[in-house]
Amino acid sequence: MAESENIVAETAEKIFADLADAQTINRDKNGGWKAPLWQALTESGLPLSWVADDLGGSGASLAEGFSVLSAAGRFAVAVPLAETMLAGWLLAQAKIASPEGEMTVAPASPRDRITLNADGTLSGRARGVPFAKVAKHIAVLAAGGNGFSIALVDAASVRIEAGLGLGGDASDTVTFTNVAPITIKPAPKGFDQTVLMLMGGVARSLQIAGALESMLDISVRYSNERVAFEKKISKFQAVQHNLAKLAGESAAALAAATSAADAVANSTSFDDAFFLEAASAKIRCSEAAEKGAAIAHQVHGAIGFTVEHILHRYSLRALAWRDDFGSESYWAVELGKLVADRGADELWPLVASR
Amino acid sequence: MTAALRFDPIRLPPECEQLRKEVRKFLADEIAAGTFDPHQPNREDTDAPEFSRRVGEHGWLGMTWPKKYGGHERSFLERYVVTEEMRVANAPTRRFFVADRQSGPVLLKYAPEHIKMDILPRICRGEVCFAIGMSEPNSGSDLFAAKTKATKTDGGFLINGTKIWTSSAHIADYMIAIFRTSPPTKENRRHGLTQFLVKMKQPGIQVNPIGQITGQFEFNEVVFTDFFVPDDHMLGEIDGAWKQATSELAYERSGPERFLETYYVLTELVRAVGPKPDTRSAEGIGRLVAQLHTMRRMSVSVAGMLQAGKEPVVEASIVKDIGTIWEQQLPHRVRDLAAFVEENASNRETLEHQLSFAIKTAPKLTIQGGTTEVLRGIIARGLGLR
């Protein structure tokens, strides 16, 4: 990691530590922590990390932004930071300036599609859109005409049915019925819904990996405190081996997610090797979320199953993030098709391409 | 954070790509010439001395070692490329693999100069085969319970006892073994073992092959009876082998051979399902490839750390833990996915033959070179639990 990435990530970490401490948030039933956190993030330019200065953002690099998402995962941050970053990034692809305030992206699933009508309006339904209810604007990728278009839409102009994800964060259904966008421009050549889903998937992969790091951390700490059968439970080999497995899952998620982020940050084309990196990250991180969260809960016993304990902030969000921008099952099918289409003898050259 | 595990996204440098092309060309030529059949993984069992020499001639043995010992002063990442290409092709690497990966580096670090000058160039030429003498009939994972004795005598030591599960001992020219030179102390049960270089194929050493469930005779029992080892064959500190063992583990445990041993069944599965797989096959293959890709990224990352002079013992243990379980499960997953493959798939017979061999190989993968249980103990120590 370069020095500057550390500075941006450190800024984010410091804000999260001061204003998004899991223990404090968990006790605050009214969500009073959200406004000060969002304000601090905005003042530091973090939500528009991936938007250039002339489009209203702070012009950080892709790599710097990814390091912010890792930190957001470690703190299981429950404000639309990743979503606003993605929305700003999407708009910037078509040189559309980002407005102030919370944003999200639609569609958030590879199976949903928003279409551009002949009259320039947008129609379609996007399910599982994270934080749509909170967002002031929605960055939309729409199909129609000659390829894809990118649009900025006022959230007040769409119908939003509120939903909740596993982690308790908004995950809403957004319906576009002949909605007139604020701005709409053609997407750059080669930019399609797969690219958007892969980018969203890499963001979620980093967040899952970050949450797993924290689950490992608090599970190790707890096992060194909790006494049963007259010794710390960390001294039981069965517990040690479970935690070693959790470390392995955390490590696998970290490796897959950071490698994919690096591939995105340094790719000049969306080729098969790029697809392998991004799809694999979402698949493997989602698998790690399942295995890792189960172990973290097992180590904590009943206390980890309570709302008072902070473990669920990480475990349930990691599990929820599996569903956004294509589940592991979806990407596994797509990756499997790609591999089969390339043929058996082209599998190893693909895996060994970097 | 408790566990500062690092797996940075290391990319292979450009020189690796040219090297990879050369290795692939070499292997394709060897396959064309009939040296080995890439579809017959069990051939890896056989000794291929001529192939070994040709690998040496290409400069692919002792790649990271100093030139004065016949090495090539190239990077760990370059060595990584050669290792993975050989493994994926099912090349017969038995003669040189252990010497190149493990024994050579031990000699480089601990052997006297004249022994280094004698043996290392021969390893680089692919001429000598090494075995590792660790386990004994009553000492496996519990390495420091070893009892085979080295008793001081004029000019050297007399060895008495038995090593077991010793891979390649039947063809090996040398063994690097640990023998007991003193009893353990109350304070340190690991004290009292010393590492030695043993010249094989001499009176006083009897090698008895042991049949494996795969049908191979790949490991052995090695019995020492008043076998003489000269003083200058002692490696490192007397009674201090335990200090020398741990730092080498990162080399031994993180390489591509720790997740690619049964890889061939995945290739054959992809061939069997054809270009238009059903959803079930596609998903199964996609997951396996994502898991494989992730392990390779972890493994390359560890190679990068080794190149940077670090000792990522915990990270390497994680790679072997996850990698060996994956390669152990792989033939079973492929069997699941192959259940509905067309009866007339052109490679059906090859796939079935390979699955049979891979399923029989699978149990050893999480035992050899450090069991899953031992690895998790090391990881747990790294997490501060022990």
Interface residues (C-beta under 8 A of the other chain):
Chain A: M1 E213 L216 D217 V220 R221 S223 N224 S234 K235 Q237 V239 Q240 H241 L243 A244 K245 A247 G248 S250 A251 A252 L254 A255 A256 T258 S259 A261 D262 A263 L276 E277 A279 S280 A281 I283 R284 E287 E328 S329 W331 A332 V333 E334 L335 G336 K337 V339 A340 D341 G343 A344 D345 L347 W348 V351 A352 R354
Chain B: M1 T2 A3 L5 F7 D8 P9 R11 L12 R20 V81 E84 E85 V88 Y263 L266 T267 E268 V270 R271 V273 G274 P275 K276 P277 T279 S281 A282 E283 G284 I285 G286 R287 V289 A290 Q291 L292 H293 T294 M295 R296 R297 M298 S301 E315 I318 D321 I322 E373 L375 R376 G377 I379 A380 G382 L383 G384 L385 R386
